[in-house]
Amino acid sequence: MIYRKDSEFQGRRMEVPFDVKADEITSTGRFKGYASVFNVVDQGGDNVQPGAFIDGLVKAKNDGRFIPMLWQHDRMEPIGTFPDMAEDAKGLFVEGQLVLEDNPPAKRAFSLLKNKALGGMSIGYRIAPGGIAEDPKKRGVYLLSKVDLIEVSLVTMPMLIQARVQEVKSLLEGGANPSVGDLVGVLRELGWTEEMAKAIGEVSRPILEAGGVKEKDLVSDVAAFYKHLASRVPSAD
């Protein structure tokens, strides 16, 4: 599961890799899988607990509110519905139905599902009042006991850059710099060519290998730098 905050969405996101088998996807675009799993700490330190979705799902049903299926978290691109959505021992199990008629994104999602080219399902959610507490056994891990589900998206690939930022932050907080390989890996994941990524890595090597970074305030600076790299993807070639 991958953690993400989004200023426009004002919520959080978690991603679960697909365990949907190609032969389980019907010709009408129906599929089953898990949109969230319990007792797994994501890259942001969030750990969804059993029972976290129940109140929110009941309230949504009572209010007549349906949880939309979106394409890549784009609220302007609904691609289907969820005829069934419920908790079990593993997590939030959903049965999805792609709406294929006159819906190009849904048709694209259907084709990618059949060819195992989608990374997983990703939920958009808010934490209900009183629904979060720090794990008493592990600092920096937060137990989510009440989650209001907003949407479930099919996504092409995991949000690797968010995971990588967390890895870099962990290194800094431990008093170490990210390696040249970490930097090159991020650049490659963001779409930079191998040649350009390695060139930037070599230019950065003297700084990265100068010694451990102790100042905690540099953590946010590095995270901001990685986010800036993400914004530069269109001009990375």
C-alpha positions, 0 to 999 in steps of 0.5 A: 500500500502506498501513502499519498496526501493531495492538497486538492483531494484533502485526504489520503490514498492507499494502493493495493497491488492486484491479485485479480486473475485475468480469467476472472475478468468477465467479458462484460467487465466484471472483476473482484479483488481487494481495495485495501488490506488490514494490518499492513503498514504502508509507506506513510506509516498508516495501518488500517485495522479490521472494522475500519470501513464498516461505519463509513460503508453503512453511512454511505448506504443509508445516505444513498451515496455510492462509492465511485470507481475512478480512472487514476483518481481522476474525478472527471473520469468515472469508469464503473460501479461497485455492486458489492463492497464489504469487509472480510478477514483480509480487508476491503473486498470489492466486486467491480463492474466497468461501464464499457458503453461509450466510455473510453477510459473504462475500455482502456482499463478493461484491456489493461486488466485482461493483459495484467498491465494495471498495478492495482486498486487505490482508495481515496479516503478521509480519516473519521474523527477519533479514527487514528491513534499512534501505535503504542508498540511502534513509533511513527506507525498510525492505526486507522480504526475509522475510515470514510471511503471516498472513491476507489481507483484503478491505477496503472502502476504503484506510486513509486515516487512517494515510496522512494521519498519515504525511503530517502526521508528514512535515510536522512532521519537516520543520519545518512544520505541517499545513494547515487543509485537512489537518486538515479532510480527516482529519476528513471521512475519519473521518466528521465532517460538512463543517460540523463539520470546517470549524468545527474547522479554523477554530478550529485555524487560529491554532495551525496557522498560527503557524509551523513546529514544530521539536520532534521530540517533538511528532510523536508527540503529533500522531499521538496526536491524530489517533488520538484523532480516529479513536476519536471517529467514533461521536460525530462527528455 
